[in-house]
């Protein structure tokens, strides 16, 4: 019994550490900044990209920019935009200066909220949070005029030009794997899986299985035909015709009074020899294990 109690204590210690780890992970996740919404559904995003490229053609023709490149939505830049939007755009560079930068070939944007102060009729001010779309352009972050080459649109294109007259971007010449639709649509906020807690829970479950097997082997249950191993005898039928209506056929419990000291001694010796004695030490570990198992389930779903 000492070894069983020791294993129970060890199991409870491991389980407690697992629960603490799960609670810490849950606290860190729920208190982390929410994942910002980025991009648009594929159809709307395609329409936006076409609009931006049309604007770039107009700028190139108006300003006579010979190396104005085409642009597309870049999922890699979206990661930077999400990072900046998560912090409200403070301390982050937009990665560009305008939609008309000639050598920028990618962009991305995420939504954030910006605080503004509104003047009320009583001349007081109220702070409000308004949604803001935070853009990031790349790959160049220099001023447009530093990279502009004057001349007819499409006349200074290192990779050739498109049918629209814009210069082909490097990704057009050496295409990358296509971007799946979910990357262009805002991803819902999800909790990071707590792998440490799961491992601890599996280890705890393993110890629980060992303890359950050990408890069963040391319990009062015996395999065999009902009533075949009853030190105090079997409960007789309640009616003269031998019909069993309630608990007949079951073993008579040790709490039944015996008539003589000699008979009690014989019965107790039989119980010890058969390993069928009922005491607190045999039942307590099993009850403890049931409570610990319920506690483990609670910690697992935290």
C-alpha positions in Angstrom: 0.0 0.0 0.0 2.9 2.4 0.6 4.0 2.1 -3.0 0.5 2.8 -4.2 0.2 5.9 -2.1 3.6 7.1 -3.3 2.6 6.7 -6.9 -0.7 8.5 -6.2 1.3 11.5 -4.8 3.7 11.4 -7.8 0.7 11.4 -10.2 -0.9 14.3 -8.4 2.3 16.3 -8.6 2.7 15.8 -12.3 -1.0 16.6 -12.8 -0.7 19.8 -10.8 2.2 21.0 -12.9 0.2 20.2 -16.1 -2.7 22.2 -14.8 -0.5 25.2 -14.0 1.1 25.0 -17.4 -2.3 25.0 -19.1 -3.5 27.9 -17.1 -0.4 30.0 -17.9 -0.8 29.2 -21.6 -4.5 30.1 -21.5 -3.7 33.4 -19.7 -0.9 34.3 -22.2 -3.2 33.6 -25.1 -6.2 35.4 -23.9 -4.2 38.5 -22.9 -2.2 38.7 -26.2 -3.2 41.3 -28.8 -5.9 40.1 -31.2 -4.9 39.0 -34.7 -5.7 41.9 -37.0 -7.9 41.5 -40.0 -6.0 41.6 -43.3 -6.7 41.5 -47.0 -9.9 40.9 -48.8 -11.8 38.0 -50.3 -10.2 36.8 -53.6 -12.7 38.5 -55.9 -12.5 41.8 -54.2 -8.8 41.6 -53.9 -8.4 41.0 -57.7 -10.6 44.0 -58.3 -8.4 46.2 -56.0 -5.2 45.0 -57.7 -6.6 45.9 -61.1 -7.6 49.3 -59.8 -4.1 50.0 -58.4 -2.4 49.0 -61.6 -4.8 51.2 -63.6 -3.8 54.1 -61.4 -0.1 53.3 -61.9 -0.6 53.4 -65.7 -2.2 56.8 -65.4 0.6 58.1 -63.2 3.2 56.7 -65.6 1.6 58.4 -68.6 1.1 61.7 -66.8 4.5 61.9 -65.3 6.3 60.1 -68.2 7.8 57.4 -66.0 9.6 54.8 -68.1 10.0 52.1 -65.4 6.6 51.9 -63.7 6.1 48.3 -62.6 3.0 46.3 -62.1 2.0 45.4 -58.5 0.2 42.6 -56.7 -0.9 41.6 -53.2 2.0 40.1 -51.3 1.3 37.7 -48.5 4.8 38.2 -47.1 4.2 41.9 -46.8 0.9 41.0 -45.1 2.9 39.6 -42.2 4.6 43.0 -41.7 1.4 44.8 -42.1 -0.2 42.6 -39.4 2.6 43.3 -37.0 2.3 47.0 -37.5 -1.5 47.0 -37.3 -1.3 45.0 -34.1 0.6 47.9 -32.6 -1.7 50.5 -34.1 0.9 51.5 -36.7 3.0 53.2 -34.1 6.8 52.9 -34.6 6.4 51.0 -37.9 7.4 52.0 -41.3 4.8 51.6 -44.0 7.5 50.1 -46.3 6.7 52.7 -49.0 5.7 56.2 -49.8 2.8 56.0 -52.2 1.0 53.7 -54.7 2.9 55.3 -57.5 6.4 54.1 -56.6 7.8 52.8 -59.9 9.8 49.9 -58.6 7.5 48.6 -55.9 5.8 45.4 -57.0 3.9 44.3 -53.9 1.6 45.6 -51.3 -0.5 44.4 -48.4 -2.8 45.9 -45.8 -4.4 45.1 -42.5 -7.1 46.8 -40.5 -6.5 48.6 -37.2 -8.2 51.2 -35.1 -6.9 54.7 -34.7 -7.9 57.0 -31.9 -9.2 60.5 -32.8 -10.6 63.3 -30.6 -14.0 64.6 -31.5 -15.2 68.0 -30.2 -18.6 67.8 -28.5 -21.2 70.6 -28.4 -20.2 71.5 -24.9 -16.6 72.1 -26.2 -15.3 69.0 -24.5 -13.4 66.3 -26.3 -14.2 62.6 -26.7 -11.8 60.0 -27.8 -13.1 57.6 -30.5 -11.6 54.6 -32.2 -12.1 54.5 -35.9 -11.1 51.6 -38.3 -8.0 52.3 -40.4 -6.5 50.4 -43.2 -2.7 50.2 -42.8 -0.8 49.7 -46.1 2.7 48.2 -46.6 4.5 48.4 -49.9 7.7 46.8 -51.1 10.4 46.0 -51.8 11.9 49.5 -52.1 11.3 52.1 -49.4 13.0 55.0 -51.1 11.2 58.0 -52.4 9.5 57.6 -55.8 11.7 60.2 -57.5 14.9 58.4 -56.4 13.9 55.4 -58.6 12.0 57.1 -61.4 13.4 57.0 -64.9 11.9 59.6 -67.2 10.7 58.5 -70.6 7.8 56.8 -72.4 6.0 54.3 -70.1 7.4 50.8 -70.5 10.6 51.9 -72.3 12.9 51.1 -69.4 11.8 47.6 -68.2 14.5 45.2 -67.3 12.1 42.2 -67.6 10.0 43.5 -70.5 6.6 45.1 -70.3 3.0 43.8 -70.0 0.2 44.4 -72.4 -1.0 47.3 -70.3 2.4 49.1 -70.7 3.7 48.5 -67.1 7.0 46.9 -66.5 6.9 43.2 -65.6 7.8 42.5 -62.0 10.4 39.8 -61.1 7.6 37.6 -59.9 6.0 37.8 -63.3 9.2 36.5 -65.0 10.0 33.9 -62.3 6.5 33.1 -60.9 6.2 31.9 -57.3 3.8 29.2 -56.1 0.2 30.6 -56.3 -1.2 32.2 -53.2 -4.1 30.3 -51.8 -7.3 32.1 -51.1 -7.1 31.8 -47.2 -3.9 33.8 -47.2 -5.7 36.8 -48.8 -8.6 36.7 -46.3 -8.4 37.8 -42.7 -7.6 34.8 -40.4 -9.6 34.4 -37.2 -7.9 34.7 -33.9 -6.7 31.3 -32.7 -5.0 30.1 -29.6 -1.6 28.6 -29.9 -1.6 24.9 -28.9 -0.1 24.2 -25.5 2.1 21.2 -26.4 3.8 21.1 -23.0 0.5 20.7 -21.2 -0.6 18.0 -23.6 2.6 16.0 -23.1 2.2 16.4 -19.3 -1.4 15.2 -19.6 -0.4 12.1 -21.6 2.3 11.3 -18.9 -0.3 11.8 -16.2 -2.7 9.5 -18.0 -0.1 6.8 -18.2 0.5 7.0 -14.5 -3.2 6.9 -13.9 -3.5 3.7 -16.0 -0.7 2.1 -13.9 -2.4 3.1 -10.7 -5.8 1.8 -11.8 -4.3 -1.6 -12.7 -2.4 -1.7 -9.3 -5.5 -0.8 -7.4 -7.6 -3.4 -9.1 -5.0 -6.1 -8.4 -5.1 -5.3 -4.7 -8.8 -4.8 -4.5 -11.5 -7.0 -2.9 -12.8 -8.3 -6.2 -12.2 -11.9 -7.2 -12.9 -13.7 -10.5 -15.2 -16.7 -10.4 -18.8 -17.8 -10.2 -21.0 -15.6 -7.9 -21.1 -17.0 -4.4 -18.3 -19.5 -4.9 -15.9 -17.8 -2.5 -17.9 -16.5 0.5 -16.2 -17.0 3.9 -19.4 -16.1 5.7 -21.7 -18.2 3.5 -24.4 -17.3 0.9 -27.6 -15.4 1.5 -30.4 -18.1 1.3 -33.6 -17.7 -0.8 -36.3 -15.7 0.9 -39.2 -18.0 0.0 -39.7 -21.7 0.8 -39.9 -22.7 -2.8 -36.4 -21.4 -3.4 -37.3 -18.4 -5.6 -34.9 -15.5 -5.4 -36.5 -12.1 -5.1 -33.8 -9.8 -3.9 -30.2 -10.5 -2.7 -30.2 -14.2 -2.3 -27.1 -15.9 -3.8 -24.8 -13.1 -2.7 -22.1 -13.4 0.0 -23.0 -12.6 3.5 -21.0 -9.6 4.7 -18.5 -9.8 7.6 -20.7 -7.4 9.6 -23.1 -10.3 10.3 -22.7 -11.2 14.0 -21.2 -14.6 14.8 -22.1 -16.6 17.8 -18.8 -17.7 19.3 -15.3 -16.4 19.5 -14.0 -19.6 18.0 -16.3 -19.1 14.9 -15.2 -15.5 14.6 -11.5 -16.5 14.7 -12.2 -19.2 12.0 -14.0 -16.7 9.7 -11.2 -14.0 10.1 -8.6 -16.6 9.3 -10.4 -17.5 6.2 -10.7 -13.9 5.2 -7.0 -13.3 5.6 -6.1 -16.5 3.8 -8.4 -15.6 0.9 -7.3 -11.9 0.8 -10.9 -10.9 1.1 -10.7 -8.5 4.1 -12.4 -5.2 3.6 -10.6 -2.3 5.3 -10.0 1.4 4.7 -6.6 0.9 3.2 -8.0 -1.1 0.3 -10.8 1.3 -0.6 -9.1 4.7 0.1 -6.6 4.5 -2.8 -9.3 3.8 -5.3 -11.4 6.7 -4.1 -8.4 9.0 -4.3 -7.7 7.9 -7.9 -11.3 8.6 -8.9 -11.0 12.2 -7.5 -7.6 12.7 -9.1 -9.0 11.4 -12.5 -11.9 13.9 -12.3 -9.4 16.7 -11.5 -7.3 15.7 -14.5 -10.3 16.0 -16.8 -10.9 19.6 -15.5 -7.3 20.6 -16.1 -7.3 19.1 -19.5 -10.2 21.2 -20.7 -9.0 24.5 -19.1 
